[in-house]
């Protein structure tokens, strides 16, 4: 079997796994042949794709991480706000994962738009449990982290769905409402004595960032509970790889790139590295293109996540992990799936060709300027300057900008001083994102002192940069903030 994106579906394809609706009712059974009408309805209902059987992928089996029945029970328990039944599901998730000896996730979850919140919570519980196993947590600790993960967004069930699913930028008031959900979750769990204090604390702090820019407490590094760090990584990964009404899903490789880009700023690097051992860059059943332009399907993963065992259209199995035989053959990263950040950039460019948002980038490093311009210029009007004085001159002579990206270590006038001058003259007319090779506490505090909204480390991870910029000036994704 192999995974097919909904946009690549064709009549005559045969389903390899059952497809359920948002109430866990069977819509289409495996072995069902797809028609144009079935594909149209699946697209309308918001399915990102599905697994199919064909000759190309014969012999490839992708196992469920937990049973469909247990997953659906979790969704129903959350939908009904039944805390006791959800607790039971969380413990059953740990039981199944330990019994099956699951150490990695290959399955791409299939879900609709309207059951996102519930399935997301179950997915985060599964991901967090497997990550916890990879970090050598014992049985009782796995239960605590799984319980915390399945309840991490419980408070969102009390927030207006129009805010949760809003495709446009959230207003400051709406975002403040979203930011209440960790505390609301803990409030709902307060009198549930079967939920340990460690689990409740993990729920409360699952949106804290390593650099202190998270919420609700703004704590940093070792102050953040380890369970919260685990849930934070699992939460963001699942949000990125999910299809929403306002965004396409990222591929696993893109989502992992985002996590790596946020190490030591948003995420604990040791947790991210442990996560990358649990979630393959190229899941089994993924269609890829090799460096010699041959189409292939991932047959099995190897210890080196970038060199899986693959099956090509002739039926030949090629082990990329055998570098003696296949040293010059690799997965073509630009052809795994057309990168979603590129899709997003093209869409933005098409829709806003005459009204794209304006970004001013200030950096004296020519290589950095070239790299970041390449990432952004298809979607935004990008202007470049080399030092702080040029920033001030540009702002005084040109139309308003929508975002300033500025290196901390500029010549003549450093980035902190430049932004301080901008605040004195203009106030806060646009967000500021700092770029730097340094990530020490003092530098982060300096950036905060001039009210920067974000901080990106060099060298840049393209998916991370584009996603953070898009969040700043196109709208907020509450699961990433």
Wavefront OBJ file of the C-alpha trace (Angstrom):
o trace
v 0.000 0.000 0.000
v 1.008 3.624 -0.395
v -0.268 7.033 0.667
v -1.901 9.219 -1.974
v -2.661 12.926 -1.509
v -6.261 13.813 -2.298
v -5.156 15.988 -5.226
v -3.379 12.986 -6.772
v -6.348 10.623 -6.415
v -7.764 9.030 -9.553
v -10.895 6.962 -10.236
v -10.125 3.258 -10.182
v -7.704 3.437 -7.242
v -8.511 0.862 -4.537
v -8.564 1.819 -0.847
v -6.152 -0.041 1.421
v -7.641 1.241 4.697
v -11.125 2.116 5.940
v -12.168 5.787 5.863
v -14.303 7.101 8.736
v -16.265 10.318 9.167
v -15.853 12.723 12.082
v -18.232 10.616 14.195
v -16.188 7.448 13.601
v -18.796 6.027 11.208
v -17.474 4.000 8.287
v -17.686 5.973 5.047
v -15.705 3.791 2.674
v -14.336 0.327 3.397
v -10.928 -0.916 2.345
v -10.944 -2.654 -1.058
v -13.503 -0.075 -2.253
v -12.737 1.219 -5.735
v -12.771 5.012 -5.896
v -15.005 6.924 -8.277
v -14.922 10.601 -9.235
v -17.873 11.198 -6.897
v -16.184 9.492 -3.940
v -13.021 11.543 -4.511
v -15.033 14.759 -4.780
v -16.836 14.072 -1.499
v -13.657 13.089 0.344
v -12.117 16.370 -0.790
v -15.155 18.371 0.354
v -15.087 16.630 3.734
v -11.476 17.699 4.163
v -9.526 14.442 3.907
v -5.858 15.118 3.052
v -5.424 11.728 1.362
v -5.704 7.985 1.895
v -3.895 4.683 1.444
v -4.368 2.646 -1.735
v -3.431 -0.817 -2.965
v -1.677 -1.065 -6.315
v 0.982 -3.113 -8.033
v 3.586 -0.426 -7.470
v 3.302 -0.715 -3.684
v 2.564 -4.435 -3.440
v 4.217 -5.981 -0.385
v 4.247 -2.722 1.617
v 2.088 -2.824 4.754
v 1.656 0.199 7.015
v 0.508 -0.765 10.510
v -1.727 1.311 12.758
v 0.132 2.686 15.788
v -2.966 2.070 17.908
v -6.169 0.342 16.837
v -8.790 2.284 14.905
v -11.320 1.279 17.568
v -9.231 2.796 20.383
v -8.545 5.952 18.381
v -12.264 6.393 17.725
v -13.090 5.785 21.397
v -10.709 8.576 22.314
v -12.334 10.948 19.848
v -15.815 10.169 21.172
v -14.774 10.519 24.812
v -13.269 13.951 24.120
v -16.223 15.032 22.005
v -18.539 14.146 24.890
v -16.186 15.804 27.401
v -16.128 12.534 29.340
v -12.998 12.871 31.472
v -13.173 9.389 33.002
v -13.508 7.622 29.651
v -10.721 9.750 28.179
v -8.478 8.756 31.086
v -9.242 5.121 30.346
v -8.367 5.638 26.670
v -5.045 7.274 27.602
v -4.037 4.291 29.706
v -5.145 1.923 26.936
v -2.950 3.840 24.479
v 0.072 3.175 26.683
v -0.968 -0.490 27.027
v -1.260 -0.990 23.260
v 1.973 0.790 22.413
v 3.933 -1.150 25.038
v 2.318 -4.446 24.033
v 3.061 -3.883 20.333
v 6.591 -2.684 21.084
v 5.994 0.318 18.833
v 9.095 2.511 18.645
v 8.327 4.562 15.524
v 5.312 5.960 13.680
v 4.840 5.348 9.980
v 1.090 5.857 9.649
v -0.263 9.108 8.200
v -3.480 9.930 10.067
v -6.637 10.316 8.000
v -9.100 12.858 9.366
v -11.561 15.535 8.375
v -11.512 19.260 9.161
v -14.354 19.128 11.667
v -12.903 16.486 13.989
v -9.459 18.116 14.094
v -9.472 19.125 17.764
v -10.397 15.641 19.005
v -8.176 13.596 16.686
v -5.334 16.045 17.223
v -5.481 15.392 20.966
v -5.441 11.612 20.462
v -2.565 11.912 17.974
v -0.545 14.067 20.350
v -1.109 11.467 23.074
v 0.206 8.706 20.789
v 3.180 10.772 19.597
v 4.049 11.850 23.136
v 3.917 8.274 24.423
v 6.218 6.975 21.702
v 8.561 9.928 22.204
v 8.521 9.198 25.943
v 9.529 5.604 25.198
v 12.375 6.915 23.054
v 13.481 9.008 26.023
v 13.372 5.929 28.280
v 10.475 6.991 30.527
v 9.129 4.220 32.754
v 5.540 2.895 32.637
v 4.064 5.293 35.198
v 5.773 8.262 33.547
v 4.449 7.209 30.121
v 0.932 7.176 31.566
v 1.412 10.652 33.036
v 2.675 12.134 29.776
v -0.048 10.367 27.738
v -2.791 11.638 30.060
v -1.385 15.165 29.897
v -1.126 14.980 26.103
v -4.679 13.767 25.528
v -6.001 16.574 27.768
v -3.585 19.298 26.589
v -6.244 21.122 24.528
v -9.243 20.307 26.705
v -9.764 24.023 27.371
v -10.194 24.678 23.645
v -13.502 22.844 23.790
v -14.745 25.866 25.747
v -13.607 28.369 23.065
v -15.791 29.517 20.179
v -15.110 27.291 17.135
v -15.214 30.378 14.910
v -12.058 31.571 16.657
v -10.395 28.141 16.582
v -10.975 27.701 12.840
v -10.637 31.313 11.755
v -8.641 31.366 8.486
v -7.581 35.003 8.818
v -5.281 36.636 11.349
v -6.648 36.490 14.873
v -7.332 39.817 16.502
v -5.270 40.550 19.642
v -8.411 39.861 21.688
v -9.027 36.517 19.943
v -5.429 35.452 20.427
v -5.617 36.319 24.116
v -8.705 34.107 24.304
v -6.803 31.234 22.648
v -3.917 31.687 25.097
v -6.248 30.957 28.014
v -6.736 27.331 26.984
v -3.893 25.764 29.051
v -5.263 27.317 32.240
v -8.827 26.438 31.235
v -7.710 22.832 30.651
v -6.170 22.623 34.135
v -9.275 24.181 35.671
v -11.428 21.434 34.110
v -9.014 18.817 35.495
v -8.572 20.415 38.920
v -10.832 18.060 40.888
v -9.874 14.960 38.911
v -7.621 13.236 41.411
v -6.805 10.406 38.999
v -4.923 13.020 36.959
v -1.610 13.537 38.739
v -0.164 16.935 39.583
v 2.683 16.217 37.138
v 0.167 15.703 34.316
v -1.721 18.880 35.221
v 1.531 20.850 35.325
v 2.459 19.455 31.894
v -0.891 20.601 30.473
v -0.438 24.068 31.950
v 2.998 24.617 30.381
v 2.763 22.861 26.997
v 3.000 26.218 25.164
v 6.128 27.426 26.961
v 9.158 28.065 24.726
v 12.812 27.478 25.532
v 13.614 31.181 25.201
v 10.783 32.278 27.502
v 8.527 33.629 24.735
v 5.732 31.125 25.432
v 2.751 31.218 27.789
v 1.161 31.294 30.316
v 4.203 31.771 32.598
v 6.979 32.740 30.152
v 9.366 30.291 31.815
v 12.570 29.111 30.123
v 14.795 26.062 29.658
v 15.018 23.840 32.716
v 12.081 25.646 34.328
v 9.774 23.968 31.796
v 8.595 20.470 32.880
v 9.991 17.680 30.689
v 6.489 16.349 29.985
v 5.552 19.789 28.638
v 8.597 19.804 26.360
v 7.562 16.407 24.988
v 3.961 17.470 24.390
v 5.079 20.758 22.808
v 7.093 18.950 20.130
v 4.352 16.369 19.461
v 1.675 19.092 19.400
v 3.453 21.240 16.818
v 4.419 18.274 14.633
v 0.827 17.042 14.448
v -0.495 20.561 13.798
v 1.938 21.056 10.928
v 1.155 17.722 9.283
v -2.618 18.238 9.566
v -4.838 19.636 6.848
v -6.886 22.586 8.061
v -9.485 24.774 6.311
v -6.832 27.497 6.014
v -3.671 25.513 5.235
v -2.297 22.466 3.461
v -0.544 19.787 5.513
v 3.235 19.784 5.703
v 5.047 16.588 4.799
v 6.842 14.822 7.689
v 10.200 16.020 6.323
v 9.009 19.644 6.281
v 7.550 19.384 9.786
v 10.792 17.896 11.105
v 12.723 20.724 9.433
v 10.508 23.215 11.260
v 11.198 21.491 14.590
v 14.949 21.569 13.953
v 14.766 25.240 13.012
v 13.106 25.993 16.350
v 15.628 24.112 18.531
v 16.738 26.095 21.592
v 14.267 28.848 20.749
v 10.905 27.082 20.853
v 11.897 23.486 21.554
v 14.385 21.536 23.642
v 16.953 20.221 21.160
v 17.375 16.899 22.969
v 13.621 16.273 22.738
v 13.549 17.137 19.027
v 16.465 14.798 18.313
v 14.730 11.988 20.214
v 11.554 12.703 18.252
v 13.374 12.422 14.936
v 14.300 8.841 15.851
v 10.612 8.036 16.394
v 9.097 9.681 13.315
v 10.632 8.833 9.930
v 11.536 11.626 7.548
v 9.992 9.471 4.799
v 7.235 7.261 6.283
v 6.639 3.804 4.854
v 4.321 3.991 1.850
v 5.393 7.533 0.920
v 5.913 8.189 -2.791
v 9.289 9.809 -3.471
v 11.614 10.598 -6.371
v 15.202 9.388 -6.411
v 18.158 11.493 -7.494
v 18.179 9.654 -10.854
v 14.525 10.782 -11.376
v 13.008 7.343 -10.819
v 9.706 7.239 -8.914
v 9.783 5.046 -5.800
v 7.792 4.120 -2.698
v 9.392 3.867 0.740
v 9.477 0.144 1.514
v 11.178 0.200 4.902
v 13.142 2.670 7.018
v 16.820 2.330 7.953
v 18.769 3.669 10.964
v 19.832 6.554 8.699
v 16.433 8.275 8.225
v 17.528 9.954 4.991
v 18.388 6.643 3.281
v 15.393 4.263 3.450
v 14.830 1.033 1.569
v 12.631 1.831 -1.459
v 10.713 0.038 -4.188
v 10.859 1.382 -7.760
v 8.218 0.931 -10.461
v 9.982 -2.101 -11.970
v 9.461 -3.894 -8.636
v 13.154 -3.747 -7.673
v 13.907 -3.114 -3.981
v 16.814 -0.690 -3.504
v 18.453 -0.272 -0.105
v 19.759 3.288 0.054
v 21.260 2.363 3.415
v 23.748 0.164 1.531
v 26.084 2.982 0.573
v 28.603 0.535 -0.876
v 26.181 -0.308 -3.682
v 24.124 2.895 -3.786
v 26.462 5.657 -2.655
v 25.461 8.060 -5.448
v 21.720 7.417 -5.148
v 19.645 9.494 -2.740
v 16.107 10.699 -2.178
v 15.543 13.903 -4.091
v 14.316 16.224 -1.310
v 12.747 18.676 -3.742
v 10.533 15.963 -5.208
v 9.307 14.049 -2.162
v 6.130 16.025 -2.475
v 6.227 19.519 -3.922
v 7.205 21.369 -0.785
v 4.230 22.895 0.954
v 5.992 26.099 1.823
v 6.657 26.490 -1.921
v 2.988 25.744 -2.615
v 1.995 28.361 -0.086
v 4.416 30.898 -1.559
v 3.106 30.333 -5.070
v -0.486 30.643 -3.890
v 0.236 33.854 -2.024
v 2.083 35.278 -5.011
v -0.811 34.463 -7.333
v -3.485 35.837 -5.033
v -1.616 38.994 -4.035
v 0.504 39.779 -7.050
v -0.288 43.489 -6.805
v -0.721 43.710 -3.056
v 1.875 41.485 -1.441
v 3.077 42.290 2.052
v 6.351 44.181 2.292
v 9.382 42.860 4.198
v 12.553 44.831 4.896
v 15.609 42.666 5.648
v 18.713 44.148 7.248
v 21.840 41.967 7.307
v 25.470 42.584 6.378
v 26.058 38.901 5.561
v 25.636 38.520 1.779
v 25.104 34.754 1.999
v 22.368 35.123 4.618
v 20.665 37.846 2.605
v 20.674 35.735 -0.529
v 19.307 32.687 1.286
v 16.487 34.451 3.072
v 15.525 36.437 -0.035
v 15.222 33.194 -2.003
v 12.901 31.791 0.664
v 10.552 34.784 0.770
v 10.571 36.751 -2.463
v 8.019 34.579 -4.306
v 5.351 35.547 -1.788
v 6.392 38.942 -0.474
v 7.935 42.185 -1.660
v 11.436 41.917 -0.197
v 13.812 44.839 0.184
v 17.367 44.524 1.464
v 19.665 46.906 3.333
v 23.074 46.326 4.922
v 23.129 48.315 8.185
v 21.028 50.153 10.770
v 21.436 53.600 9.224
v 20.078 52.270 5.926
v 17.074 50.832 7.798
v 16.202 54.221 9.251
v 16.708 55.948 5.907
v 14.532 53.397 4.101
v 11.695 53.797 6.601
v 11.768 57.575 6.222
v 11.709 57.517 2.411
v 9.429 54.602 1.454
v 5.939 53.210 1.976
v 5.215 51.423 5.276
v 6.468 47.853 5.657
v 4.707 44.842 7.190
v 7.729 43.175 8.810
v 11.330 44.045 9.646
v 13.822 41.172 9.752
v 17.070 42.458 11.198
v 20.408 40.943 12.214
v 21.417 41.542 15.808
v 25.058 42.160 14.856
v 24.840 44.910 12.249
v 27.830 47.214 11.638
v 27.737 50.913 12.582
v 24.521 50.570 14.574
v 23.587 47.111 15.852
v 20.117 45.631 15.433
v 19.024 46.226 19.029
v 19.985 49.893 18.879
v 18.370 50.297 15.452
v 15.047 48.871 16.628
v 15.232 51.022 19.741
v 15.563 54.103 17.511
v 12.626 52.913 15.390
v 10.471 52.544 18.509
v 11.402 56.073 19.628
v 10.450 57.528 16.235
v 7.554 55.387 15.032
v 6.322 53.384 18.023
v 5.281 49.847 16.994
v 3.890 50.153 13.447
v 5.139 46.711 12.326
v 6.503 43.511 13.904
v 10.253 42.948 14.229
v 11.962 39.584 13.826
v 15.633 39.294 14.798
v 18.221 37.141 12.996
v 21.334 35.955 14.815
v 24.024 33.323 15.139
v 23.816 33.689 18.928
v 21.185 32.236 21.247
v 22.433 33.212 24.702
v 20.059 34.480 27.373
v 21.457 38.030 27.275
v 20.850 38.384 23.512
v 17.313 37.046 23.802
v 16.587 39.489 26.639
v 17.941 42.378 24.549
v 15.632 41.418 21.681
v 12.688 41.294 24.057
v 13.575 44.686 25.486
v 12.721 46.294 22.129
v 9.527 44.216 21.786
v 10.639 41.819 19.060
v 7.986 39.272 18.067
v 10.366 36.516 17.024
v 13.968 35.388 16.854
v 15.502 33.129 14.181
v 18.895 31.459 14.376
v 21.340 31.139 11.494
v 21.900 29.046 9.442
v 18.290 29.200 8.270
v 15.919 26.269 7.847
v 13.719 27.364 4.878
v 10.464 25.804 6.125
v 10.968 27.290 9.588
v 11.715 30.775 8.259
v 8.790 30.826 5.851
v 6.340 29.489 8.433
v 7.373 31.967 11.121
v 7.177 34.882 8.679
v 3.771 33.756 7.454
v 2.543 33.496 11.041
v 3.741 37.016 11.778
v 2.183 38.828 8.838
v -0.492 36.550 7.343
v -2.138 35.156 10.459
v -1.716 33.067 13.588
v -1.827 29.297 13.873
v -2.722 28.812 17.517
v -1.199 25.327 17.708
v 2.216 26.752 16.785
v 2.086 29.597 19.297
l 1 2 3 4 5 6 7 8 9 10 11 12 13 14 15 16 17 18 19 20 21 22 23 24 25 26 27 28 29 30 31 32 33 34 35 36 37 38 39 40 41 42 43 44 45 46 47 48 49 50 51 52 53 54 55 56 57 58 59 60 61 62 63 64 65 66 67 68 69 70 71 72 73 74 75 76 77 78 79 80 81 82 83 84 85 86 87 88 89 90 91 92 93 94 95 96 97 98 99 100 101 102 103 104 105 106 107 108 109 110 111 112 113 114 115 116 117 118 119 120 121 122 123 124 125 126 127 128 129 130 131 132 133 134 135 136 137 138 139 140 141 142 143 144 145 146 147 148 149 150 151 152 153 154 155 156 157 158 159 160 161 162 163 164 165 166 167 168 169 170 171 172 173 174 175 176 177 178 179 180 181 182 183 184 185 186 187 188 189 190 191 192 193 194 195 196 197 198 199 200 201 202 203 204 205 206 207 208 209 210 211 212 213 214 215 216 217 218 219 220 221 222 223 224 225 226 227 228 229 230 231 232 233 234 235 236 237 238 239 240 241 242 243 244 245 246 247 248 249 250 251 252 253 254 255 256 257 258 259 260 261 262 263 264 265 266 267 268 269 270 271 272 273 274 275 276 277 278 279 280 281 282 283 284 285 286 287 288 289 290 291 292 293 294 295 296 297 298 299 300 301 302 303 304 305 306 307 308 309 310 311 312 313 314 315 316 317 318 319 320 321 322 323 324 325 326 327 328 329 330 331 332 333 334 335 336 337 338 339 340 341 342 343 344 345 346 347 348 349 350 351 352 353 354 355 356 357 358 359 360 361 362 363 364 365 366 367 368 369 370 371 372 373 374 375 376 377 378 379 380 381 382 383 384 385 386 387 388 389 390 391 392 393 394 395 396 397 398 399 400 401 402 403 404 405 406 407 408 409 410 411 412 413 414 415 416 417 418 419 420 421 422 423 424 425 426 427 428 429 430 431 432 433 434 435 436 437 438 439 440 441 442 443 444 445 446 447 448 449 450 451 452 453 454 455 456 457 458 459 460 461 462 463 464 465 466 467 468 469 470 471 472 473 474 475 476 477 478 479 480 481
